[in-house]
């Protein structure tokens, strides 16, 4: 199904991507050195691969066997996945997340059928995430059943060293937190892998969802460094889920450490050292600014809340006297539609709502523009985004002095926590059900082609499954369990991300069907999913 033949692999070799200073390598080095001493000149090779199933090194092995494997792509940077190399001890252990033995003919690729291989996953003891795969390979004639427990013991030793490294990192984070928080009333926070340290001021200031934004803000700090000196750590202005804007100074807790220290101040106290990056969106006009009697156009993609925004214009002294859908003019006939529109316009004073005006026929658009000129009549219109309007729809919208442009949900994911809370409140579950930060982060990675309407459907689906407690990513519909995008994307990458995520969602997570729908091979789909950080 992946288009892979048994004669040769579809192997990628990415030596420049290999991280030889990672936690995995640091934890594995003493264990691998011990394996080299134990194996001596025996005809075995030990291979270490990272969490992407990319070979980091082949540090142990007889020269003849290592040269033979190198000719088959078993070199630093070689990516061994089942869809590109078939069944083997690295790819299959990575896929199954469990120890595996592959003997001779059990290999999918013909060139590997002369070998016996054992693979074992390396799992982080704290986070329980896959960190890599350890493999031992030999010629089929040198196979031994003792290799399986031998390899499992070595993988366990690496995991133990990862645990000790994590504990030392926690100690460094605690020390940095204590120094920063000592004698201060300002909020102080430390975020590490599986660790959150916060003083009372930070607990009061921050919502768990804010942690996601802070992690994204500090992406690249820590092991990779920021490029800023310790004397001048970067400062950014951040808007929290509460709506409050604060300045935050952040830096790695120690060179080579994963934890990041955040110190918060009011915006006026510290001037940011660098401007915030990213696209600047024009703030939409507020509904409160739309004066009665002034025609208003509310534009946006379907599902962005155009109707809700229009109806919010009414109040105790603003009554909705009629709501019309432009699409009905084609169904009922233009004459009948215009008769009802005129009758509503001649009734009691209030707000007259006409939706989807970009679909209006010419005669209806002309009549609507005349009604908009009446000083005693207040009209609100909804329709497509202003930039997409043409013809009569554009002319009607242009005649509105007040215009509100509603952004797509994917461009306002920072509002997701408030939107989800409001939807839960509408369903009467606001105090009983809570979306965790991990669940909100998964939703933030979704392209949301259906905007608020689609989000409301997801929330209702979750409510149908559980009515109290914390909602985790596992409680979301399968097609929405998407990891957040951890890096900024170009417009082309974003479009590609959205197309792949939509295809996966519509195919229920079936990658083969999604690849067929997109017109690409499954191998290409897997590759692009890894590059764009899409997981299902």
C-alpha positions in Angstrom: 0.0 0.0 0.0 3.0 2.3 0.5 4.3 1.6 -2.9 7.4 -0.2 -1.4 8.9 -3.1 -3.3 10.8 -5.9 -1.7 13.9 -5.3 -3.8 15.0 -2.0 -2.4 14.0 0.5 0.4 12.6 3.9 -0.1 15.2 5.1 2.5 15.8 8.7 3.5 19.2 9.6 4.9 19.3 12.9 6.9 22.7 13.1 8.6 22.4 16.9 9.2 19.3 16.4 11.3 20.9 14.0 13.8 21.2 15.5 17.3 24.3 14.0 18.9 23.8 16.2 22.0 20.3 15.0 22.8 19.3 13.6 26.2 18.9 10.2 24.5 22.5 10.2 23.3 23.8 11.5 26.7 21.9 8.7 28.5 22.9 6.0 26.0 26.7 6.7 25.7 27.8 4.9 28.9 25.4 2.0 28.2 26.7 1.6 24.6 30.3 1.8 25.9 29.5 -1.1 28.2 27.9 -3.1 25.4 31.0 -2.6 23.2 33.2 -4.0 26.0 30.9 -7.0 26.5 30.6 -7.8 22.8 34.2 -7.3 21.9 34.9 -8.5 18.4 31.8 -10.7 18.1 29.9 -10.3 14.9 27.1 -8.1 16.2 26.1 -4.5 15.6 24.2 -2.2 18.0 22.2 0.6 16.4 20.6 3.5 18.2 17.7 5.4 16.6 15.8 8.5 17.9 12.1 9.0 18.4 11.7 9.7 14.7 13.1 6.3 14.0 16.2 8.0 12.6 19.5 6.3 13.2 21.7 8.4 15.5 24.8 6.1 15.4 26.0 2.6 14.9 28.5 2.8 17.8 29.1 -0.9 18.4 29.9 -3.7 16.0 32.4 -5.8 14.0 33.9 -3.8 11.1 32.8 -6.3 8.4 29.2 -6.4 9.6 29.1 -2.6 10.0 30.3 -2.1 6.4 27.7 -4.5 5.1 24.9 -2.7 6.9 26.2 0.7 5.9 25.8 -0.4 2.3 22.1 -1.0 3.0 21.6 2.4 4.5 22.2 1.6 8.2 24.1 4.8 8.8 23.7 7.9 10.9 20.7 9.8 9.6 19.0 6.8 8.0 15.2 6.9 8.7 13.8 3.4 9.2 10.0 3.5 9.1 7.7 0.6 8.0 6.3 2.5 5.1 9.8 3.1 3.7 11.7 0.0 4.8 9.1 -2.6 5.6 9.3 -5.0 8.6 12.5 -4.8 10.5 13.5 -4.5 14.1 13.9 -0.7 14.1 10.8 0.3 12.1 8.5 -2.3 13.6 9.6 -1.6 17.2 9.0 2.1 16.6 5.6 1.3 15.2 4.5 -1.2 17.9 6.2 0.5 20.8 7.3 -2.9 22.1 10.3 -5.3 21.8 10.4 -7.2 18.5 12.6 -9.9 16.9 12.8 -10.2 13.1 14.6 -13.3 11.8 15.9 -13.8 8.2 12.9 -14.3 5.9 10.6 -12.3 8.2 12.2 -9.1 6.9 10.2 -7.4 4.1 13.2 -6.2 2.1 15.2 -8.9 0.3 18.6 -7.4 1.2 17.9 -7.8 4.9 16.8 -11.4 4.8 20.3 -12.6 5.7 20.2 -10.9 9.1 18.5 -11.5 12.5 17.6 -8.4 14.4 16.2 -7.5 17.8 14.7 -4.1 18.5 13.5 -2.6 21.8 11.8 0.8 22.3 13.3 3.3 24.8 10.6 5.1 26.7 11.1 8.1 29.0 10.2 6.9 32.6 8.6 10.3 33.5 6.7 11.4 30.3 6.2 7.8 29.0 7.0 9.2 25.5 9.0 7.2 23.0 12.6 8.5 23.0 14.1 6.1 20.6 14.8 2.5 19.6 17.8 0.2 20.5 18.7 -2.5 18.0 21.1 -5.4 17.8 21.8 -7.0 14.5 23.8 -10.1 13.4 24.1 -12.5 10.5 21.3 -15.1 10.6 23.9 -17.8 11.4 25.0 -16.0 14.5 21.6 -15.6 16.0 21.0 -16.4 19.7 17.8 -16.3 21.8 19.9 -14.6 24.5 20.1 -11.4 22.4 16.5 -10.4 23.3 17.0 -10.2 27.1 20.5 -8.8 26.5 19.0 -5.9 24.5 16.0 -5.4 26.8 18.4 -4.9 29.7 20.5 -2.3 27.9 17.3 -0.4 26.9 16.2 -0.4 30.5 19.6 0.9 31.6 19.2 3.8 29.2 15.8 4.5 30.5 17.2 4.6 34.1 19.8 7.1 33.0 17.1 9.2 31.4 15.2 9.1 34.8 18.3 10.3 36.7 18.9 13.0 34.1 15.3 14.1 34.5 15.7 14.2 38.3 18.8 16.4 38.0 17.0 18.7 35.6 14.2 19.0 38.1 16.7 19.9 40.8 18.1 22.7 38.6 14.6 23.9 37.8 13.7 24.0 41.5 16.9 25.9 42.4 16.3 28.5 39.6 12.7 28.9 40.8 13.7 29.4 44.4 16.3 32.1 43.5 13.9 33.9 41.2 10.9 33.8 43.6 12.8 34.6 46.8 11.5 37.8 48.4 9.5 38.8 45.4 5.8 39.3 44.9 6.0 39.2 41.1 4.6 36.1 39.4 7.4 33.5 38.7 6.9 30.3 36.7 9.1 27.4 35.6 8.0 25.1 32.8 9.9 21.9 32.1 9.1 18.5 30.6 6.4 17.2 32.9 7.2 19.9 35.5 5.4 23.1 36.5 6.6 25.3 39.3 4.7 28.5 40.2 4.6 30.9 43.2 1.2 32.0 44.5 1.2 35.2 42.3 1.7 33.1 39.2 -1.0 30.6 40.2 -3.4 33.5 40.6 -2.4 35.2 37.3 -2.2 32.3 34.9 -4.7 29.8 33.6 -3.4 26.4 32.6 -4.1 27.3 29.0 -1.6 30.1 29.3 1.1 27.5 29.8 0.6 26.4 26.2 1.2 29.9 24.9 4.2 30.3 27.1 5.7 27.1 25.9 5.2 28.2 22.3 6.7 31.6 23.1 9.8 30.0 24.5 10.1 27.3 21.9 13.8 26.8 21.2 15.0 28.0 24.7 16.9 25.5 26.7 18.9 22.8 25.0 19.0 24.7 21.7 19.6 28.1 23.3 18.1 31.4 22.5 21.1 33.4 21.2 20.5 36.0 23.9 23.0 36.4 26.7 22.0 35.6 30.3 22.4 39.3 31.1 19.7 40.3 28.6 17.1 37.5 28.3 14.3 38.2 25.9 11.1 40.0 27.0 7.8 39.8 25.3 4.3 41.2 25.8 1.7 38.5 26.2 -2.1 38.6 26.4 -3.4 36.0 28.8 -6.7 34.1 28.6 -8.1 36.5 31.2 -7.6 39.4 28.8 -4.8 40.9 30.8 -1.7 41.9 29.0 1.7 41.4 30.8 5.4 41.5 30.0 7.3 38.3 30.5 11.0 37.7 30.7 12.1 34.2 29.9 15.4 32.2 29.8 16.7 28.7 30.3 17.2 27.7 33.9 20.7 26.5 33.1 22.9 25.9 30.0 21.7 22.7 28.3 18.6 22.4 30.5 15.1 21.9 29.2 13.3 24.1 31.8 12.5 27.7 31.1 12.1 30.4 33.8 9.4 33.0 33.3 9.1 36.3 35.3 6.1 38.5 34.8 5.7 42.3 35.2 3.2 44.9 34.2 3.7 46.1 30.6 4.9 49.5 31.7 7.7 48.2 33.9 9.8 46.5 31.3 10.2 47.5 27.7 10.3 44.5 25.3 13.7 43.8 23.8 12.2 42.7 20.5 8.9 43.3 18.7 6.3 40.5 18.6 6.4 38.6 15.4 3.6 37.2 13.3 0.8 38.6 11.2 -1.1 41.7 12.4 -4.8 41.4 12.2 -7.0 44.4 11.9 -9.3 44.6 14.9 -13.0 44.3 13.9 -15.4 47.0 14.7 -17.3 46.4 17.9 -21.0 45.8 17.8 -21.4 48.5 20.4 -20.0 51.0 17.9 -22.8 50.3 15.4 -25.3 53.1 16.0 -29.0 52.4 15.4 -30.0 53.6 12.0 -26.6 53.1 10.5 -26.5 50.2 8.1 -23.9 47.6 9.1 -22.3 44.8 7.2 -21.0 41.7 9.0 -18.6 39.7 6.9 -16.8 36.4 7.5 -16.5 32.8 6.4 -19.4 30.4 7.1 -19.6 29.5 10.7 -17.6 32.5 12.1 -20.6 33.8 14.0 -22.1 36.3 11.6 -25.7 35.6 12.7 -24.9 35.7 16.4 -23.0 39.0 15.9 -25.9 40.5 14.0 -28.5 39.4 16.6 -26.3 40.8 19.4 -27.0 44.3 18.0 -30.5 44.1 19.4 -31.3 44.7 23.0 -33.9 46.3 25.3 -34.3 49.2 22.9 -33.2 47.4 19.7 -35.9 44.9 18.5 -35.4 42.5 15.6 -38.3 43.1 13.3 -37.4 40.5 10.6 -34.7 38.1 9.4 -34.4 37.2 5.8 -32.0 34.8 4.0 -30.9 35.9 0.5 -30.8 32.3 -0.7 -34.6 32.1 -0.2 -35.2 34.6 -3.0 -34.1 32.0 -5.5 -36.3 29.3 -3.9 -39.5 31.3 -3.3 -39.1 33.7 -6.1 -37.8 37.3 -6.1 -41.3 38.9 -6.1 -42.6 37.0 -3.1 -39.3 37.6 -1.2 -39.4 41.3 -1.9 -43.1 41.6 -0.7 -42.2 40.1 2.7 -39.1 42.3 2.9 -41.1 45.5 2.2 -43.8 44.4 4.7 -41.2 44.0 7.5 -39.6 47.3 6.6 -42.9 49.1 6.9 -43.7 47.5 10.3 -42.6 48.5 13.8 -39.2 50.2 14.2 -36.2 48.0 14.9 -33.5 46.0 13.2 -34.0 44.3 9.9 -31.6 41.5 9.2 -30.7 40.2 5.7 -28.2 37.3 5.6 -25.9 36.0 2.9 -26.4 39.1 0.8 -23.6 37.9 -1.6 -26.3 35.5 -3.0 -28.9 38.2 -3.7 -30.3 38.5 -7.3 -29.9 41.9 -8.9 -33.5 43.1 -8.4 -33.4 42.2 -4.7 -30.0 43.9 -4.3 -31.3 47.1 -5.9 -34.4 47.1 -3.7 -32.3 46.5 -0.5 -30.0 49.4 -1.3 -33.0 51.7 -1.5 -34.3 50.5 1.8 -30.9 51.2 3.3 -31.3 54.9 2.4 -34.3 55.3 4.6 -33.5 57.2 7.8 -36.2 55.4 9.8 -35.0 51.9 9.1 -32.0 50.1 10.6 -30.6 47.3 8.5 -27.9 44.7 9.3 -26.4 42.5 6.5 -24.3 39.4 6.7 -22.3 37.8 4.0 -18.9 36.6 2.8 -15.6 38.2 3.8 -15.3 41.7 2.3 -12.3 40.8 0.2 -14.3 38.0 -1.5 -17.4 40.0 -2.4 -18.1 40.8 -6.1 -21.0 42.3 -8.1 -24.2 43.2 -6.3 -23.0 41.8 -2.9 -19.9 44.1 -3.0 -22.1 47.1 -3.9 -24.5 46.5 -1.0 -21.7 46.0 1.5 -19.9 49.2 0.3 -23.1 51.1 1.1 -22.8 50.2 4.8 -20.8 52.9 6.8 -20.2 50.3 9.6 -18.4 47.1 8.7 -17.4 44.2 10.9 -15.0 41.6 9.7 -15.1 38.3 11.6 -11.8 36.3 11.5 -11.7 32.5 10.9 -11.4 30.4 14.0 -8.0 29.1 12.9 -6.8 32.7 13.0 -8.1 33.3 16.6 -7.1 30.1 18.4 -6.1 32.2 21.4 -9.8 32.6 21.9 -10.5 28.9 22.1 -10.6 28.6 25.9 -13.2 31.4 26.2 -15.2 30.1 23.3 -15.3 26.5 24.7 -16.3 27.8 28.1 -19.1 29.9 26.6 -20.4 26.9 24.7 -20.3 24.7 27.8 -22.2 27.4 29.7 -24.8 27.4 26.9 -25.2 23.7 27.4 -25.5 24.0 31.2 -22.2 22.3 31.9 -19.9 25.3 32.6 -19.2 24.3 36.2 -19.1 20.6 35.7 -17.0 20.0 32.6 -13.6 21.4 31.9 -11.4 21.1 28.8 -7.8 20.5 29.9 -4.9 22.5 28.4 -3.8 19.4 26.5 -7.3 19.1 24.9 -7.4 22.8 24.0 -3.9 22.5 22.6 -5.0 19.6 20.4 -8.0 21.7 19.2 -5.7 24.6 18.5 -3.8 22.5 16.0 -7.0 21.9 13.9 -7.6 24.0 10.7 -11.3 24.5 11.6 -12.8 24.8 8.1 -16.3 25.0 9.7 -15.2 27.7 12.2 -17.4 28.2 15.2 -20.1 25.9 13.9 -17.7 23.1 13.7 -16.3 23.8 17.2 -19.8 23.8 18.6 -20.4 20.4 17.0 -17.2 19.1 18.6 -18.2 20.4 22.0 -21.6 18.9 21.8 -20.1 15.5 20.8 -17.8 15.6 23.8 -20.8 16.6 26.1 -22.7 13.6 24.7 -19.9 11.3 25.9 -19.3 12.7 29.3 -21.0 15.3 31.5 -18.5 16.0 34.2 -14.8 16.1 34.9 -11.8 16.9 32.8 -11.9 16.5 29.0 -8.5 15.2 27.7 -7.4 14.7 24.0 -8.7 11.1 24.2 -12.2 12.4 24.8 -12.2 14.4 21.6 -13.5 12.9 18.3 -10.8 10.9 16.6 -10.3 13.3 13.8 -9.6 16.2 16.2 -6.9 14.6 18.3 -4.3 16.7 16.4 -1.1 17.8 18.0 -0.6 21.6 18.2 1.7 23.2 15.6 4.9 23.9 17.5 6.5 26.2 15.0 5.4 29.0 12.7 4.5 28.0 9.2 4.7 29.7 5.9 1.4 30.3 4.1 2.2 27.3 1.8 2.9 25.0 4.8 -0.2 26.2 6.5 -2.4 25.4 3.5 -0.7 22.0 3.2 -1.3 21.4 6.9 -4.9 22.3 6.6 -5.5 20.1 3.5 -3.9 17.0 5.1 -5.7 17.5 8.5 -9.0 17.9 6.7 -8.5 14.8 4.6 -7.5 12.7 7.7 -10.5 14.0 9.6 -12.9 13.2 6.7 -11.4 9.7 6.3 -11.7 8.9 10.0 -7.9 8.9 10.4 -7.4 6.3 7.7 -4.0 7.3 6.1 -4.3 5.2 3.0 -7.7 6.7 2.1 -6.5 10.2 3.0 -3.5 9.8 0.7 -5.7 8.6 -2.1 -8.1 11.6 -1.6 -5.1 13.9 -1.7 -3.6 12.2 -4.8 -0.3 11.4 -3.1 1.4 8.2 -2.0 1.1 7.1 1.6 4.8 7.4 1.9 4.6 11.1 0.9 1.7 11.6 3.3 3.7 10.1 6.3 6.6 12.3 5.4 4.6 15.5 5.2 2.7 14.6 8.4 6.0 14.3 10.2 7.3 17.6 8.8 4.2 19.5 9.6 3.8 17.9 13.1 0.4 16.3 12.3 -0.5 13.3 14.5 -3.8 11.5 14.5 
